[in-house]
Amino acid sequence: MKRAWQVMLAAALAAAPLIGIGQFHRVEGSSQLCPQPGIGSVSPQVASVGSTVTLGGSGFSTGGAGKCQVAVSIAGVGQQAVQVAGDSTLSFQVTSSSPGAPIYGPVVVTSTDALGNTNSSSSGDDPEFITAPTLGNAPAAPAERQGFTLSGTGLLAGGLLSGTTVSYSTARGSCPASYQLSSAAMSDDAVHVAGIPEWCDGSLSLALAVFADSQRRSTMVVGLGPVPVDVALVTSGGPPAAVPAGSPAVVLRGSGFGTPDPNTGGDFGVASWSDSAISVAVPDSAVSGTLSLRRADGSVLVSQPLQVQARITGVSPTSAGTGDAVTISGTGFGPSGGRVSLGSTTLPVRSWSPTTVVVTIADGAVSGALSVAPGAFNLAPAATPAITVLPRVTAVNPTHAGPGAVVEVVGTGFGSQPGAVRIGGKPAQITLWGEHQIVVGVPAGAAPGATTLTVSVPGAPGPVSIVLVVDAAPAATSGPQPGHGLIPPSPGGPVITTKPVPFSKPPKPASPVDLGLSANRATADPGSEVPVTITLTAFGKPVAGSAVTLLMVVEPGSDASITPDHGVTDDHGQLHGVLRLSRRAGDHIVLARSGIYSDEIRVVGRATTVASLVHDNPASGSGLGGLPRNLILFLLYSVAVLFGLGFAMNLATLRHAAGTGSVSGTSVSNRGSGPLQALAAITQFAAAVLVIVAGQLVARLRRR
């Protein structure tokens, strides 16, 4: 009987694994067995090391105090802090084999009684436990349309990974709500994702499909993220320094511009905005201001000053005379007046608007480039169209003249460069050419009666004319001989001589034209500067804009000069210059010429004399090259006083000797006259010293 019972018990134990009733180990002689544990759930199935995990199932009860001990292990690693809450619930703290190391595998619960008998959960369908993977931050500002890598840990889930999905979400204006991005490469500590198709800041999420049980029959999804991604903004260069007024202008190119803020633009409106280019509106009336471009997310793309450049689109007319109105059309001229110039002449402004400026051709303006300066508002136009100033003849004086007579042609726009004049088709001799006046002689052989006088101005499109009546009778006076009798200039340059030069200006011949050269003084110290003035009149009126030449004819040294050596008379018919005298004393002869008219002056660099020592130097305000006038006078007076004292003392000495010699003899005379003789000697010595000093001063002045 006993043998039969043992056989039946052995058969039952052998069949237990096959029918799934659990495993146990019995200590011989024991009659107590712990309950068979069974795991129904693991929560959470994904957790980090150190987290608390709860198991649901059965058979976790200890069967009474001290009867059974319950243990939990994952992949053979025992877990800590196991707490049995009842037959169906227990918890534990996830523990790895080494600090920080992940742990993966099935969860096993084992019950052990006091005799060492054990029962454990079935390993066939145990849920897998996975240490939670982590995902790091995206790199700073990844480039648009380029891939980038995210770091992490445990991304392969200990080999249990079955699939990966990367998604990108955004809510930026026109950007798509989400993208599905395929991973290019995956490792346990990194995932490389494809680039964002176009600019859109957003967030990236990673979904890991992980096998949930040891038999790999089911999967679970582990979500990581979202990770914020700030896509890099790329520009191919900043805004231009200036944009032309009157049309939209592209101010930014690149990528990542996204969508605009509704209030973007600053002082400029946005004409167009795309992910790769931004244009601003620059109307005809635009003025320079601040360009401020912001994306819809508030990111500032540009915030800086932007200059508007004016444009000239037309000028009418392109040829005009003095006093005529010229209309300049364009954009960006600004709301109020700037300045318009024709060459170096400023033109009066009649009216000003952002698109139209009307000016008047000013007297004295010459043909050249027209420039518009919009003041402080905008930049000047790059293009400067040319304007031709037309000459005009307004009068001829006198209106009647015979052959050989001199007439004055009055008008505007003649310039300072001589042209040509014809009377009755015959060339006329030009004796003087100015901006408003031309003096010519009536040619011999001119037919009597009304004829045409034409003036051809260099650069003008054609000649201008007026009627002149040529008298049949010969002119009452012959043609003028201006400058006759003056010292002619030497072809080899100024004559250098310190000898006096005979100079006597002859009387000027009767002529309606007068050229006069004058200096503010006739004599001056060597090396000083003497102002000179040229005055030119014709028919009693100043001649403006006439070319004048100044040159040295005679000078005592090559260091003399006249400045300027050429110029143009002003509105008063004058040209002012400066004659710098040579440091050598002597005569300076200066010649001035305009047309066929000339005049000369002589300025003498005076030689040094003792008398000049007591006069102030006009250039420096002192005598002897800088010594005060009072000091020079003091030296001269001291010499005279000392000589006088010495003479008086010597005379007193003689008288004393004569008066005492008859009474007491020579010894008395010597005693009385000794002090007087000493004083006389000292006085004479001091006078001699002062004479030497004065001589040195004179020598110094002569060297200067």
FITOR-421037 format. One record per residue (C-alpha): x, y, z; residue number from 1. Coordinates in steps of 0.25 Angstrom, whole numbers. Layout:
x; y; z; k
X; Y; Z; NUM
...
***
This chain:
x; y; z; k
0; 0; 0; 1
11; 10; 4; 2
18; 6; -9; 3
6; 10; -18; 4
4; 23; -11; 5
19; 27; -14; 6
17; 23; -29; 7
5; 32; -30; 8
11; 44; -24; 9
23; 43; -33; 10
15; 42; -45; 11
7; 54; -41; 12
19; 63; -39; 13
25; 58; -52; 14
12; 63; -59; 15
11; 76; -52; 16
19; 85; -62; 17
11; 79; -74; 18
-2; 83; -69; 19
3; 97; -64; 20
0; 97; -50; 21
13; 103; -46; 22
27; 99; -41; 23
31; 96; -27; 24
43; 90; -20; 25
39; 81; -8; 26
49; 79; 4; 27
48; 64; 8; 28
39; 63; 21; 29
32; 76; 19; 30
17; 76; 19; 31
15; 91; 16; 32
15; 97; 2; 33
14; 113; -2; 34
3; 117; -11; 35
6; 116; -26; 36
8; 131; -31; 37
3; 136; -44; 38
6; 149; -51; 39
-6; 156; -58; 40
0; 170; -60; 41
12; 179; -59; 42
9; 194; -57; 43
16; 201; -62; 44
23; 192; -72; 45
33; 203; -76; 46
39; 211; -64; 47
53; 216; -60; 48
62; 209; -50; 49
58; 213; -36; 50
43; 214; -39; 51
32; 206; -32; 52
25; 195; -41; 53
12; 188; -37; 54
9; 174; -40; 55
-5; 169; -41; 56
-8; 154; -41; 57
-10; 143; -30; 58
-3; 134; -20; 59
5; 146; -14; 60
0; 143; 0; 61
10; 137; 10; 62
0; 127; 15; 63
2; 132; 29; 64
12; 140; 37; 65
26; 134; 34; 66
21; 123; 25; 67
26; 128; 11; 68
35; 139; 6; 69
32; 146; -7; 70
44; 150; -17; 71
44; 158; -30; 72
54; 157; -41; 73
56; 163; -55; 74
65; 156; -65; 75
71; 149; -53; 76
74; 162; -45; 77
67; 162; -31; 78
58; 174; -28; 79
58; 182; -15; 80
47; 187; -6; 81
37; 176; -9; 82
24; 179; -2; 83
12; 169; -3; 84
-1; 176; -1; 85
-10; 164; -2; 86
-12; 151; -10; 87
-13; 159; -23; 88
-4; 171; -22; 89
10; 173; -19; 90
20; 184; -22; 91
35; 186; -23; 92
46; 196; -27; 93
53; 194; -40; 94
68; 191; -38; 95
79; 189; -48; 96
91; 180; -48; 97
100; 193; -47; 98
97; 208; -44; 99
90; 215; -56; 100
90; 202; -65; 101
77; 199; -72; 102
70; 186; -69; 103
61; 178; -79; 104
54; 164; -78; 105
42; 156; -72; 106
37; 159; -57; 107
38; 146; -49; 108
31; 145; -35; 109
36; 133; -26; 110
30; 129; -12; 111
39; 121; -3; 112
34; 114; 10; 113
42; 112; 23; 114
47; 99; 19; 115
53; 105; 5; 116
42; 99; -3; 117
39; 110; -15; 118
28; 113; -25; 119
30; 123; -36; 120
21; 129; -47; 121
21; 123; -61; 122
32; 128; -70; 123
24; 125; -83; 124
16; 137; -84; 125
22; 147; -74; 126
21; 162; -78; 127
34; 168; -81; 128
39; 180; -73; 129
47; 191; -80; 130
55; 202; -74; 131
49; 215; -80; 132
57; 221; -91; 133
61; 236; -91; 134
62; 246; -103; 135
71; 258; -102; 136
69; 272; -107; 137
70; 276; -122; 138
83; 283; -127; 139
82; 298; -126; 140
76; 304; -139; 141
77; 292; -149; 142
77; 296; -163; 143
65; 296; -172; 144
64; 283; -181; 145
75; 277; -174; 146
76; 265; -165; 147
80; 265; -150; 148
83; 256; -139; 149
76; 254; -125; 150
83; 247; -114; 151
77; 238; -104; 152
78; 225; -96; 153
72; 212; -97; 154
65; 215; -110; 155
67; 200; -115; 156
60; 195; -103; 157
70; 184; -100; 158
67; 178; -114; 159
52; 178; -112; 160
50; 190; -122; 161
40; 186; -133; 162
38; 199; -140; 163
40; 215; -139; 164
32; 226; -144; 165
37; 241; -143; 166
26; 252; -144; 167
28; 267; -145; 168
16; 276; -140; 169
15; 291; -142; 170
4; 302; -142; 171
12; 313; -149; 172
2; 320; -159; 173
3; 314; -172; 174
12; 302; -168; 175
6; 288; -168; 176
0; 283; -155; 177
10; 271; -155; 178
20; 264; -163; 179
24; 249; -163; 180
39; 248; -163; 181
46; 235; -165; 182
58; 232; -157; 183
71; 230; -165; 184
78; 223; -154; 185
76; 217; -140; 186
85; 213; -129; 187
83; 211; -114; 188
88; 225; -111; 189
84; 233; -124; 190
74; 235; -135; 191
76; 242; -148; 192
64; 249; -154; 193
62; 255; -167; 194
61; 270; -169; 195
49; 279; -167; 196
44; 281; -182; 197
42; 296; -180; 198
43; 306; -169; 199
34; 303; -157; 200
38; 304; -143; 201
31; 292; -135; 202
33; 280; -127; 203
38; 266; -130; 204
33; 253; -124; 205
38; 239; -125; 206
29; 227; -124; 207
36; 213; -121; 208
28; 200; -124; 209
34; 190; -113; 210
30; 176; -111; 211
22; 174; -99; 212
24; 159; -95; 213
35; 149; -95; 214
29; 142; -107; 215
28; 155; -115; 216
14; 153; -119; 217
9; 167; -115; 218
15; 181; -115; 219
14; 193; -108; 220
17; 208; -112; 221
27; 216; -104; 222
26; 231; -107; 223
37; 241; -105; 224
37; 256; -106; 225
32; 265; -110; 226
46; 272; -113; 227
45; 287; -117; 228
52; 290; -130; 229
56; 304; -134; 230
59; 303; -149; 231
71; 312; -153; 232
68; 325; -161; 233
77; 326; -173; 234
80; 340; -180; 235
88; 342; -192; 236
92; 356; -188; 237
86; 367; -180; 238
76; 378; -186; 239
83; 387; -196; 240
88; 401; -192; 241
77; 408; -200; 242
65; 405; -208; 243
60; 413; -220; 244
46; 420; -218; 245
34; 417; -226; 246
34; 402; -227; 247
35; 389; -218; 248
49; 385; -214; 249
54; 372; -209; 250
61; 374; -196; 251
64; 360; -191; 252
67; 346; -198; 253
70; 333; -191; 254
61; 323; -184; 255
53; 321; -172; 256
46; 334; -172; 257
32; 327; -169; 258
20; 336; -169; 259
20; 350; -165; 260
15; 357; -153; 261
2; 365; -157; 262
9; 378; -152; 263
22; 376; -158; 264
30; 386; -167; 265
33; 398; -158; 266
33; 410; -167; 267
31; 401; -179; 268
19; 393; -184; 269
22; 378; -188; 270
19; 376; -202; 271
22; 361; -202; 272
27; 350; -193; 273
31; 336; -195; 274
40; 326; -188; 275
51; 331; -197; 276
49; 345; -200; 277
43; 358; -194; 278
40; 371; -202; 279
35; 384; -196; 280
27; 395; -203; 281
34; 407; -206; 282
24; 417; -211; 283
27; 430; -219; 284
26; 438; -206; 285
34; 429; -197; 286
45; 435; -188; 287
56; 428; -181; 288
53; 421; -168; 289
54; 408; -160; 290
52; 394; -166; 291
46; 385; -156; 292
43; 370; -161; 293
37; 360; -151; 294
32; 346; -153; 295
18; 342; -147; 296
25; 335; -135; 297
31; 349; -131; 298
45; 346; -136; 299
52; 359; -142; 300
58; 356; -155; 301
63; 371; -158; 302
62; 384; -150; 303
71; 395; -156; 304
71; 408; -163; 305
67; 407; -178; 306
71; 419; -187; 307
62; 422; -199; 308
69; 428; -212; 309
61; 438; -220; 310
60; 435; -235; 311
60; 445; -247; 312
51; 440; -258; 313
50; 452; -267; 314
54; 467; -269; 315
47; 476; -278; 316
52; 484; -285; 317
66; 479; -286; 318
71; 492; -292; 319
67; 505; -286; 320
72; 519; -284; 321
74; 528; -272; 322
61; 531; -265; 323
54; 519; -271; 324
46; 508; -263; 325
51; 494; -263; 326
42; 483; -258; 327
49; 470; -252; 328
40; 458; -250; 329
43; 446; -242; 330
41; 439; -228; 331
46; 440; -214; 332
49; 455; -215; 333
43; 457; -201; 334
32; 465; -195; 335
39; 478; -195; 336
50; 486; -202; 337
64; 481; -203; 338
74; 487; -213; 339
76; 486; -228; 340
89; 490; -235; 341
94; 491; -249; 342
109; 489; -248; 343
113; 498; -237; 344
101; 508; -238; 345
89; 506; -229; 346
76; 508; -236; 347
64; 515; -229; 348
53; 505; -226; 349
39; 509; -230; 350
31; 497; -225; 351
35; 484; -218; 352
27; 471; -216; 353
31; 456; -215; 354
30; 454; -230; 355
32; 468; -236; 356
42; 479; -235; 357
41; 492; -243; 358
54; 501; -243; 359
58; 513; -250; 360
71; 514; -258; 361
80; 524; -250; 362
88; 535; -256; 363
102; 529; -258; 364
98; 515; -259; 365
105; 507; -270; 366
102; 494; -277; 367
105; 482; -269; 368
100; 471; -260; 369
87; 474; -252; 370
87; 469; -237; 371
76; 468; -227; 372
78; 467; -212; 373
66; 463; -205; 374
71; 469; -192; 375
71; 461; -179; 376
60; 452; -184; 377
66; 443; -195; 378
78; 440; -203; 379
81; 448; -216; 380
78; 441; -229; 381
89; 433; -235; 382
86; 438; -249; 383
89; 453; -252; 384
83; 457; -266; 385
90; 468; -274; 386
84; 481; -276; 387
88; 491; -287; 388
88; 505; -283; 389
84; 513; -296; 390
91; 527; -298; 391
83; 539; -301; 392
86; 553; -307; 393
77; 563; -301; 394
83; 576; -306; 395
95; 582; -314; 396
101; 596; -310; 397
101; 605; -318; 398
91; 600; -328; 399
98; 608; -339; 400
113; 606; -341; 401
122; 608; -353; 402
134; 599; -357; 403
145; 599; -347; 404
136; 604; -336; 405
134; 596; -323; 406
121; 590; -319; 407
116; 583; -306; 408
107; 571; -308; 409
99; 569; -295; 410
92; 555; -291; 411
93; 543; -283; 412
99; 529; -283; 413
112; 534; -290; 414
121; 527; -280; 415
136; 530; -278; 416
141; 523; -290; 417
142; 531; -302; 418
134; 527; -314; 419
132; 534; -328; 420
124; 546; -333; 421
121; 550; -347; 422
115; 563; -352; 423
108; 562; -366; 424
115; 548; -368; 425
129; 554; -365; 426
137; 550; -353; 427
138; 561; -343; 428
150; 563; -334; 429
146; 560; -319; 430
153; 569; -310; 431
146; 564; -297; 432
138; 553; -293; 433
129; 552; -281; 434
117; 544; -275; 435
108; 555; -279; 436
116; 564; -288; 437
124; 563; -301; 438
132; 574; -307; 439
135; 573; -322; 440
140; 582; -333; 441
131; 584; -345; 442
139; 578; -356; 443
144; 586; -368; 444
136; 583; -381; 445
123; 581; -373; 446
111; 585; -382; 447
104; 598; -377; 448
90; 596; -372; 449
83; 586; -363; 450
91; 573; -362; 451
91; 561; -353; 452
101; 560; -341; 453
102; 545; -337; 454
109; 539; -325; 455
114; 525; -324; 456
116; 520; -310; 457
124; 508; -307; 458
115; 496; -304; 459
102; 503; -309; 460
94; 495; -319; 461
94; 507; -328; 462
97; 522; -330; 463
88; 533; -325; 464
87; 547; -332; 465
82; 561; -331; 466
81; 572; -341; 467
92; 583; -342; 468
91; 595; -352; 469
105; 597; -358; 470
107; 612; -362; 471
113; 616; -375; 472
122; 626; -370; 473
135; 622; -364; 474
136; 621; -349; 475
139; 634; -341; 476
151; 628; -334; 477
160; 617; -338; 478
161; 604; -330; 479
167; 604; -316; 480
181; 601; -313; 481
179; 596; -299; 482
192; 594; -291; 483
201; 602; -301; 484
214; 606; -294; 485
214; 596; -283; 486
226; 587; -280; 487
224; 574; -288; 488
226; 561; -281; 489
238; 553; -285; 490
236; 540; -292; 491
246; 533; -282; 492
238; 537; -270; 493
240; 549; -260; 494
252; 557; -261; 495
260; 557; -248; 496
267; 569; -244; 497
270; 577; -231; 498
272; 590; -239; 499
262; 600; -240; 500
253; 599; -252; 501
248; 611; -260; 502
233; 610; -259; 503
223; 621; -264; 504
209; 617; -267; 505
204; 623; -280; 506
190; 629; -281; 507
179; 620; -285; 508
174; 622; -299; 509
159; 625; -300; 510
151; 612; -300; 511
138; 608; -294; 512
145; 596; -288; 513
154; 599; -275; 514
163; 589; -268; 515
170; 594; -256; 516
180; 588; -246; 517
183; 594; -233; 518
190; 590; -220; 519
187; 595; -206; 520
201; 601; -205; 521
212; 604; -214; 522
224; 601; -204; 523
225; 590; -194; 524
235; 582; -186; 525
242; 570; -193; 526
235; 557; -191; 527
221; 564; -188; 528
208; 562; -195; 529
201; 573; -203; 530
186; 571; -207; 531
183; 574; -221; 532
170; 576; -229; 533
166; 575; -243; 534
154; 583; -248; 535
148; 581; -261; 536
137; 590; -267; 537
131; 592; -281; 538
122; 603; -285; 539
121; 608; -271; 540
116; 594; -265; 541
124; 583; -258; 542
128; 571; -266; 543
125; 558; -259; 544
130; 545; -263; 545
142; 550; -271; 546
155; 542; -271; 547
167; 550; -265; 548
182; 546; -265; 549
192; 551; -255; 550
207; 550; -256; 551
220; 555; -251; 552
228; 563; -261; 553
239; 568; -252; 554
244; 563; -238; 555
256; 565; -230; 556
256; 550; -226; 557
250; 537; -231; 558
242; 535; -218; 559
232; 546; -222; 560
218; 541; -226; 561
205; 546; -230; 562
192; 538; -226; 563
184; 534; -233; 564
191; 535; -246; 565
177; 534; -253; 566
163; 535; -250; 567
149; 540; -254; 568
143; 553; -250; 569
131; 553; -240; 570
118; 560; -241; 571
125; 573; -238; 572
135; 572; -249; 573
146; 569; -239; 574
156; 559; -236; 575
164; 560; -224; 576
178; 554; -222; 577
191; 555; -213; 578
205; 559; -217; 579
216; 553; -208; 580
228; 561; -209; 581
242; 555; -210; 582
251; 555; -198; 583
261; 563; -206; 584
258; 578; -207; 585
254; 583; -221; 586
243; 586; -231; 587
232; 577; -234; 588
224; 579; -247; 589
211; 571; -249; 590
203; 570; -261; 591
188; 568; -262; 592
181; 564; -276; 593
167; 561; -280; 594
164; 559; -295; 595
173; 570; -302; 596
172; 579; -290; 597
183; 580; -279; 598
189; 588; -268; 599
202; 588; -259; 600
206; 593; -245; 601
219; 594; -238; 602
221; 591; -223; 603
234; 593; -217; 604
241; 585; -207; 605
248; 596; -199; 606
262; 594; -195; 607
266; 595; -180; 608
270; 608; -174; 609
272; 613; -160; 610
260; 621; -161; 611
252; 608; -164; 612
256; 602; -151; 613
246; 611; -143; 614
234; 607; -152; 615
226; 595; -150; 616
227; 583; -160; 617
213; 583; -167; 618
214; 568; -168; 619
218; 565; -153; 620
214; 578; -146; 621
228; 580; -141; 622
242; 585; -146; 623
254; 577; -148; 624
246; 564; -151; 625
239; 564; -138; 626
246; 574; -128; 627
236; 584; -122; 628
237; 598; -127; 629
238; 604; -113; 630
251; 596; -111; 631
257; 601; -124; 632
254; 615; -120; 633
260; 613; -106; 634
273; 607; -111; 635
274; 619; -121; 636
271; 630; -110; 637
280; 623; -100; 638
292; 624; -110; 639
289; 639; -111; 640
288; 641; -96; 641
300; 633; -93; 642
309; 640; -103; 643
304; 653; -97; 644
307; 650; -83; 645
321; 645; -87; 646
323; 658; -94; 647
318; 666; -82; 648
327; 659; -72; 649
339; 660; -81; 650
337; 675; -82; 651
334; 676; -67; 652
347; 669; -64; 653
355; 679; -73; 654
349; 691; -66; 655
351; 685; -52; 656
366; 682; -55; 657
368; 697; -61; 658
361; 703; -48; 659
369; 695; -38; 660
383; 695; -45; 661
386; 709; -41; 662
383; 708; -26; 663
388; 694; -22; 664
395; 688; -33; 665
395; 675; -41; 666
392; 666; -28; 667
379; 674; -25; 668
375; 673; -40; 669
376; 658; -40; 670
368; 656; -28; 671
357; 664; -32; 672
356; 660; -46; 673
358; 644; -44; 674
343; 641; -42; 675
338; 649; -53; 676
348; 642; -63; 677
343; 629; -58; 678
329; 632; -60; 679
332; 638; -74; 680
339; 625; -78; 681
328; 616; -73; 682
318; 625; -81; 683
326; 624; -94; 684
328; 609; -92; 685
313; 607; -91; 686
310; 616; -103; 687
320; 608; -111; 688
313; 595; -107; 689
299; 601; -111; 690
305; 605; -125; 691
310; 590; -127; 692
296; 585; -123; 693
290; 595; -133; 694
299; 590; -144; 695
296; 576; -141; 696
281; 579; -142; 697
283; 586; -155; 698
291; 574; -161; 699
280; 565; -156; 700
270; 573; -164; 701
278; 573; -176; 702
280; 558; -176; 703
265; 556; -175; 704
***
